[in-house]
Amino acid sequence: MWYNTQVDRKKELFTCVFYCKGEAVLADIIPFSAIRPRADLAQEIAALPYDVFDREEARRFVEEHPGSFLAIDRPETQFPPDHDMYAPEVYAKAHDLLWQSIENGRFIREDRPAYYLYEQTFRGHVQTGIVACSSIDDYLSGVIKKHENTRSDKEEDRVRHVDACDAQTGPIFLCFRRQAEISAIVEKWRAVEPVYSFTSHDGTENRIFIINESSDIDRIRKVFQAMDAIYIADGHHRCASAVRVGRMRREAAGGAPVPGDHFLAVLFPEDELRILDYNRVVRDLNGRTPEEFLEALRGIFTVEGSESAVSPEMKGVFGMFLGGRWYRLTAREEKRVDDAVEGLDVALLQREVLEPLLGISDPKTDKRIDFVGGIRGLGELERRCREDMQIAFSMHPTSLQELFAVADEGRLMPPKSTWFEPKLLSGLFIHDITGEGL
């Protein structure tokens, strides 16, 4: 049995289709009418995601770049530093800043649905994704697969932000298994003139294209409709929040389709994405001396000293910086596990070292451990050990195939397993969920 609800609302943009009771559930990835910056303001407006800044960093950045979209994504920057960042007036401020900017002409609204291409070039790496809207029903049914849990406080913040703004402002980073037909369409449209081309504050070159031919729009949608799995790469909290807002608004409409039935996303093919290492630093050795700790490790790893920083070249190999020196740790065969989750390097380190030797049973809450994205380099691990930490571990990056395997089993990775770079900028695409601009 399958249930199908369609509403002809400006070219059938909002369609709710889902399957149940054992039949195939397939992806619904639709074009949409984006609100986007004026071309001459795109570089000024576009901002790194709200969650890469702490509160003080966000405040300083907005002071230096008042036209940045970060002022809308982090509206507490418009209030005194000690103001409650979760107060109702803070979210109301985000709404006012957004819609005033639209009314003042800083943004334009597309007059018909389209797909967009978002090309990013960072340190020689190029990735191109399709900007679209994904169905909340696909998330609820498991077509859109996750690999992380979300924290309720972080999720609640974005629920209130999306609901107050009547818009989704930060895209969810999704990925899919490569399809030759989509790749051919993408290459065709990358050859036209981009609507934006600029370098963002993090050094990423960004180019945006509009796919507005109906034949290609139809073909892209049909190819996605043949897929039974789309994966969240990054943005689990944003995704869960968008789904919650969509369900709230659908319920308020008596179950009828609403614009919030779909959420803003950028979808990348698997072969273009790059996962970086996500490294660990720990404040102390849990009462052991460095010599005692090294001796304990020898039952778990082959331990070799290194004259240079160790960037692990394969799975099962770790770098360790301790006492001003680097070591290469190679996991003994009996310590490796053939399991989608427990076989991950991050799980091995947690199971064999962080918990039994360093006493870190919950890395999500333990203040003695911190996590350092690979984008910062191994020098950052050495710096942290000189300043506030005693030991660091460099990791081999989790692979995208490992991510797929965990998600396909409906399981979750340990915290801080993946670091995607470059990040998707906010403010380049806005999805209006009021329905008024349709």
Phi and psi in degrees as a GROMACS rama.xvg file:
@    title "Ramachandran Plot"
@    xaxis  label "Phi"
@    yaxis  label "Psi"
@TYPE xy
-137.357  152.433  TRP-2
-114.945  132.532  TYR-3
-136.006  121.715  ASN-4
-122.755  126.922  THR-5
-130.238  141.586  GLN-6
-129.687  126.109  VAL-7
-81.3773  88.944  ASP-8
-121.978  97.5371  ARG-9
49.5502  79.632  LYS-10
66.4249  32.0082  LYS-11
54.3188  37.7324  GLU-12
-64.253  -39.2655  LEU-13
-103.906  103.877  PHE-14
-124.974  128.432  THR-15
-106.679  112.161  CYS-16
-130.249  125.194  VAL-17
-149.289  155.751  PHE-18
-117.418  151.77  TYR-19
-148.187  -177.918  CYS-20
54.8299  49.2515  LYS-21
89.4915  -11.4711  GLY-22
-83.7008  164.043  GLU-23
-61.0118  137.138  ALA-24
-112.541  120.155  VAL-25
-121.263  160.347  LEU-26
-75.4531  138.379  ALA-27
-115.987  95.8224  ASP-28
-114.935  109.253  ILE-29
-111.306  154.415  ILE-30
-73.0169  163.344  PRO-31
-152.017  163.393  PHE-32
-91.7952  98.524  SER-33
-75.4104  147.542  ALA-34
-96.5286  125.348  ILE-35
-142.431  160.97  ARG-36
-64.5575  151.195  PRO-37
-56.4583  144.203  ARG-38
-56.7718  -38.1156  ALA-39
-76.0695  -7.86563  ASP-40
-114.083  -0.620261  LEU-41
-58.5869  -45.9117  ALA-42
-64.5262  -39.1585  GLN-43
-67.7525  -38.7778  GLU-44
-80.4664  -44.6331  ILE-45
-56.3405  136.861  ALA-46
-140.098  151.76  ALA-47
-62.0726  157.571  LEU-48
-57.11  150.372  PRO-49
-56.8851  -31.3754  TYR-50
-90.5074  5.99039  ASP-51
-90.6885  -5.18123  VAL-52
-109.582  140.343  PHE-53
-83.7629  178.588  ASP-54
-62.991  -42.2917  ARG-55
-70.1068  -40.2603  GLU-56
-61.7684  -41.5303  GLU-57
-63.4218  -43.8168  ALA-58
-61.2777  -45.5888  ARG-59
-64.1765  -41.1904  ARG-60
-63.6407  -43.7213  PHE-61
-67.6417  -35.4031  VAL-62
-60.8399  -39.5315  GLU-63
-80.7833  -25.0764  GLU-64
-133.644  72.9655  HIS-65
-63.42  -20.4982  PRO-66
-86.9792  0.0864034  GLY-67
-70.4342  147.912  SER-68
-66.6226  -14.3863  PHE-69
-60.0282  -27.5709  LEU-70
-61.7452  -31.0965  ALA-71
-84.3819  -41.7907  ILE-72
-67.322  -31.5643  ASP-73
-125.222  72.0834  ARG-74
-67.1689  -12.8513  PRO-75
-63.5773  -16.4675  GLU-76
-66.4779  -14.6086  THR-77
-90.1648  3.53096  GLN-78
-122.869  166.085  PHE-79
-56.2429  151.914  PRO-80
-57.0722  -26.6127  PRO-81
-95.8888  7.0133  ASP-82
-71.6497  142.867  HIS-83
-61.9786  113.701  ASP-84
-72.4446  -9.32788  MET-85
-108.798  13.9525  TYR-86
-71.3596  150.218  ALA-87
-55.0491  -37.9404  PRO-88
-66.9476  -22.1258  GLU-89
-70.1182  -46.01  VAL-90
-67.5443  -35.9981  TYR-91
-62.3129  -35.1842  ALA-92
-64.0199  -39.8765  LYS-93
-59.1502  -44.9464  ALA-94
-57.8106  -48.7444  HIS-95
-64.5309  -42.8458  ASP-96
-62.2779  -42.4078  LEU-97
-63.8887  -54.1754  LEU-98
-74.9725  -26.2594  TRP-99
-65.6301  -39.637  GLN-100
-64.591  -36.8627  SER-101
-69.0274  -45.2951  ILE-102
-65.7069  -31.4685  GLU-103
-82.0688  0.0263639  ASN-104
88.4061  9.82261  GLY-105
-74.2361  -19.3385  ARG-106
-123.023  156.382  PHE-107
-120.699  158.362  ILE-108
-117.821  126.454  ARG-109
-63.7376  144.254  GLU-110
-90.7976  -4.62354  ASP-111
-153.905  156.368  ARG-112
-63.8708  145.006  PRO-113
-153.069  163.041  ALA-114
-96.6067  157.151  TYR-115
-128.439  153.038  TYR-116
-106.383  136.086  LEU-117
-122.293  103.901  TYR-118
-101.769  131.987  GLU-119
-126.071  133.8  GLN-120
-122.424  119.717  THR-121
-138.796  117.718  PHE-122
51.2722  44.3387  ARG-123
85.5419  -9.30142  GLY-124
-95.498  130.94  HIS-125
-116.475  132.385  VAL-126
-138.433  140.801  GLN-127
-130.122  122.079  THR-128
-115.662  161.768  GLY-129
-98.0775  123.374  ILE-130
-88.4472  126.118  VAL-131
-157.771  -172.191  ALA-132
-119.827  133.422  CYS-133
-106.624  152.885  SER-134
-80.5928  136.392  SER-135
-67.3456  -26.678  ILE-136
-67.4099  -31.5126  ASP-137
-66.0677  -34.8026  ASP-138
-68.5647  -43.9736  TYR-139
-68.6213  -32.7616  LEU-140
-85.6064  -14.3896  SER-141
97.3891  2.60733  GLY-142
-63.3192  -43.5128  VAL-143
-87.8346  114.21  ILE-144
-102.078  138.963  LYS-145
-108.927  162.332  LYS-146
-131.958  6.65666  HIS-147
-134.076  152.052  GLU-148
-81.7549  162.063  ASN-149
-113.413  153.197  THR-150
-92.0874  133.645  ARG-151
-61.5127  -37.2498  SER-152
-68.0583  -41.3535  ASP-153
-68.6405  -37.3329  LYS-154
-66.4747  -42.864  GLU-155
-62.075  -38.2156  GLU-156
-58.3457  -46.5161  ASP-157
-74.5869  -30.0582  ARG-158
-58.4782  -47.6446  VAL-159
-67.034  -35.2546  ARG-160
-67.6027  -49.8068  HIS-161
-62.7626  -44.2172  VAL-162
-64.7516  -42.576  ASP-163
-66.9837  -39.9623  ALA-164
-76.9166  -16.5259  CYS-165
56.6382  33.6662  ASP-166
-163.867  151.239  ALA-167
-99.5376  125.536  GLN-168
-114.945  -15.6464  THR-169
-123.267  120.015  GLY-170
-71.7205  151.06  PRO-171
-85.6427  136.276  ILE-172
-89.3338  104.638  PHE-173
-112.366  158.935  LEU-174
-139.437  158.941  CYS-175
-143.804  160.255  PHE-176
-71.4274  132.817  ARG-177
-52.7375  136.972  ARG-178
-124.032  123.221  GLN-179
-59.5012  -37.043  ALA-180
-66.3799  -41.3489  GLU-181
-66.2564  -41.8182  ILE-182
-58.7206  -39.6072  SER-183
-65.7345  -41.0561  ALA-184
-65.6049  -41.8999  ILE-185
-59.9389  -45.6068  VAL-186
-63.058  -36.9156  GLU-187
-60.22  -45.6638  LYS-188
-81.4862  -20.2614  TRP-189
-68.7104  -13.7132  ARG-190
-86.5368  -8.41693  ALA-191
-89.5505  176.866  VAL-192
-73.1541  127.135  GLU-193
-71.7265  152.686  PRO-194
-81.2571  -25.7256  VAL-195
-134.102  145.988  TYR-196
-153.829  110.209  SER-197
-158.489  163.619  PHE-198
-105.01  126.991  THR-199
-86.7088  174.971  SER-200
-61.0136  -25.906  HIS-201
-87.3673  4.05549  ASP-202
90.5015  3.81799  GLY-203
-80.721  133.895  THR-204
-86.4342  126.095  GLU-205
-118.636  131.077  ASN-206
-132.404  137.639  ARG-207
-123.366  135.045  ILE-208
-127.51  154.624  PHE-209
-112.14  124.82  ILE-210
-95.5511  103.794  ILE-211
-124.134  14.3291  ASN-212
-88.9245  128.599  GLU-213
-60.9643  -33.7687  SER-214
-65.2061  -42.2467  SER-215
-72.7197  -35.583  ASP-216
-61.1179  -46.619  ILE-217
-63.0171  -40.8346  ASP-218
-67.0103  -43.3116  ARG-219
-59.5703  -44.9973  ILE-220
-63.4958  -39.9731  ARG-221
-67.5616  -37.375  LYS-222
-64.6296  -43.4433  VAL-223
-63.6724  -35.5656  PHE-224
-65.9044  -14.4544  GLN-225
-89.4427  -3.90854  ALA-226
-92.0969  138.868  MET-227
-106.737  6.17313  ASP-228
-152.354  127.579  ALA-229
-126.359  143.606  ILE-230
-118.217  137.343  TYR-231
-76.9256  119.66  ILE-232
-86.5308  -50.3579  ALA-233
-148.247  149.933  ASP-234
100.867  34.627  GLY-235
-59.3723  -39.901  HIS-236
-68.9641  -42.2636  HIS-237
-61.9446  -39.3661  ARG-238
-67.3129  -50.3951  CYS-239
-59.4196  -36.9524  ALA-240
-68.1813  -44.2944  SER-241
-61.4005  -39.1069  ALA-242
-65.5325  -42.6631  VAL-243
-61.9415  -43.0125  ARG-244
-64.5287  -42.4949  VAL-245
-60.0434  -42.4989  GLY-246
-66.8766  -39.9132  ARG-247
-59.7885  -43.6292  MET-248
-74.465  -33.6799  ARG-249
-64.6827  -43.3507  ARG-250
-63.1136  -39.5778  GLU-251
-65.043  -26.1005  ALA-252
-92.0923  12.5041  ALA-253
72.7149  23.735  GLY-254
92.2758  -3.15272  GLY-255
-73.5645  152.056  ALA-256
-58.6002  140.843  PRO-257
-134.791  161.382  VAL-258
-55.7955  -31.3485  PRO-259
-72.2111  0.0253836  GLY-260
-65.2094  -15.7262  ASP-261
-127.742  150.625  HIS-262
-127.156  154.547  PHE-263
-69.4305  132.199  LEU-264
-150.261  157.374  ALA-265
-121.947  126.208  VAL-266
-111.649  122.678  LEU-267
-112.783  144.435  PHE-268
-71.2367  147.536  PRO-269
-57.4747  -34.0207  GLU-270
-78.6377  -3.14109  ASP-271
-104.881  -6.82528  GLU-272
-91.1914  153.114  LEU-273
-130.244  122.793  ARG-274
-100.008  129.336  ILE-275
-95.4354  166.249  LEU-276
-65.5114  150.572  ASP-277
-126.181  100.536  TYR-278
-92.0439  164.674  ASN-279
-121.948  141.188  ARG-280
-129.536  141.733  VAL-281
-128.674  141.95  VAL-282
-71.3815  -32.8695  ARG-283
-151.336  177.101  ASP-284
-101.911  19.7446  LEU-285
57.9415  41.399  ASN-286
90.3843  -6.10243  GLY-287
-90.057  153.829  ARG-288
-81.8816  161.007  THR-289
-55.1335  -38.9258  PRO-290
-65.6507  -41.672  GLU-291
-66.1614  -37.7191  GLU-292
-66.749  -44.2734  PHE-293
-59.6016  -41.1647  LEU-294
-64.2091  -39.7467  GLU-295
-64.5508  -33.3983  ALA-296
-68.1339  -26.0409  LEU-297
-67.2144  -18.0082  ARG-298
-81.9026  -8.90854  GLY-299
-111.459  -37.163  ILE-300
-129.62  160.479  PHE-301
-82.8465  122.479  THR-302
-108.072  122.948  VAL-303
-129.044  134.382  GLU-304
-71.602  153.698  GLY-305
-135.965  139.177  SER-306
-80.2916  -12.1167  GLU-307
-131.969  166.445  SER-308
-59.9174  142.445  ALA-309
-103.866  113.667  VAL-310
-105.421  104.768  SER-311
-53.4357  129.788  PRO-312
-89.7501  -10.752  GLU-313
-158.139  166.585  MET-314
-61.186  141.908  LYS-315
89.5797  -2.81183  GLY-316
-113.718  136.947  VAL-317
-128.822  150.663  PHE-318
-99.4317  149.083  GLY-319
-138.765  131.841  MET-320
-112.605  116.987  PHE-321
-147.857  130.854  LEU-322
61.9701  32.3294  GLY-323
77.5481  13.7489  GLY-324
-136.186  148.028  ARG-325
-94.4727  146.268  TRP-326
-132.521  150.963  TYR-327
-106.029  124.398  ARG-328
-110.692  122.248  LEU-329
-114.315  118.074  THR-330
-61.9828  133.652  ALA-331
-67.7645  148.901  ARG-332
-56.6314  -38.242  GLU-333
-71.4198  -12.4726  GLU-334
-91.6742  -7.87357  LYS-335
-88.8058  145.705  ARG-336
-126.17  134.742  VAL-337
-90.9305  81.2859  ASP-338
-153.576  141.948  ASP-339
-56.3165  -39.1732  ALA-340
-97.1275  -55.3286  VAL-341
-66.3371  -18.6584  GLU-342
-82.0977  -7.19069  GLY-343
-68.4815  146.52  LEU-344
-59.8383  -38.6364  ASP-345
-63.8711  -33.5291  VAL-346
-72.96  -40.2279  ALA-347
-59.838  -46.167  LEU-348
-63.0756  -41.6124  LEU-349
-65.3111  -45.1472  GLN-350
-70.2445  -38.0719  ARG-351
-99.9931  -22.8796  GLU-352
-124.329  -57.8464  VAL-353
-62.5172  -43.8886  LEU-354
-80.6915  -55.3579  GLU-355
-72.6961  -33.4183  PRO-356
-96.644  -37.4548  LEU-357
-105.35  -3.39703  LEU-358
72.4777  24.8976  GLY-359
-102.558  95.1439  ILE-360
-85.8346  -29.8023  SER-361
-129.271  94.2845  ASP-362
-66.2358  -15.6395  PRO-363
-71.9844  -28.6109  LYS-364
-118.376  -17.041  THR-365
-71.9062  123.476  ASP-366
-77.7731  -6.61621  LYS-367
-82.6858  -11.7762  ARG-368
-116.176  146.249  ILE-369
-137.016  164.159  ASP-370
-124.539  136.584  PHE-371
-125.307  115.657  VAL-372
-63.3256  143.162  GLY-373
-60.8333  -19.315  GLY-374
-61.586  -22.3825  ILE-375
-82.5669  -12.9393  ARG-376
83.0043  165.3  GLY-377
-71.8263  -23.5112  LEU-378
-60.1294  -29.6883  GLY-379
-67.1666  -34.2658  GLU-380
-65.207  -41.9695  LEU-381
-64.0019  -41.8887  GLU-382
-61.6922  -44.0321  ARG-383
-63.9422  -35.6133  ARG-384
-71.8671  -24.796  CYS-385
-77.4869  -28.7692  ARG-386
-100.876  -52.8876  GLU-387
-141.666  0.980999  ASP-388
-126.511  164.158  MET-389
-110.852  -26.7609  GLN-390
-143.778  146.303  ILE-391
-134.082  147.667  ALA-392
-123.96  125.274  PHE-393
-95.901  140.669  SER-394
-115.295  150.075  MET-395
-77.0121  134.383  HIS-396
-60.1645  141.215  PRO-397
-61.6669  138.654  THR-398
-88.0238  159.164  SER-399
-65.561  -32.3724  LEU-400
-67.1541  -34.881  GLN-401
-65.3338  -40.7977  GLU-402
-60.1393  -46.5326  LEU-403
-59.8028  -43.3384  PHE-404
-62.3524  -42.7269  ALA-405
-65.1474  -46.8734  VAL-406
-65.0606  -38.849  ALA-407
-64.7486  -28.2557  ASP-408
-84.9421  0.0374472  GLU-409
69.7721  28.5089  GLY-410
-112.241  177.766  ARG-411
-123.448  144.475  LEU-412
-80.4543  158.265  MET-413
-61.0467  160.016  PRO-414
-57.8635  146.196  PRO-415
57.3532  50.1093  LYS-416
-91.4497  -27.568  SER-417
-130.719  146.159  THR-418
-133.691  110.796  TRP-419
-94.2321  139.673  PHE-420
-146.96  136.77  GLU-421
-78.1761  166.379  PRO-422
-84.7065  152.801  LYS-423
-79.1398  132.079  LEU-424
-78.0051  146.812  LEU-425
-94.1941  153.855  SER-426
93.3123  -12.0851  GLY-427
-77.7285  -29.633  LEU-428
-136.913  132.409  PHE-429
-125.235  132.546  ILE-430
-104.685  110.169  HIS-431
-73.6646  119.904  ASP-432
-108.151  18.4986  ILE-433
-82.5552  -28.2475  THR-434
86.0481  -6.1166  GLY-435
-73.1746  -25.9899  GLU-436
-92.8812  10.065  GLY-437
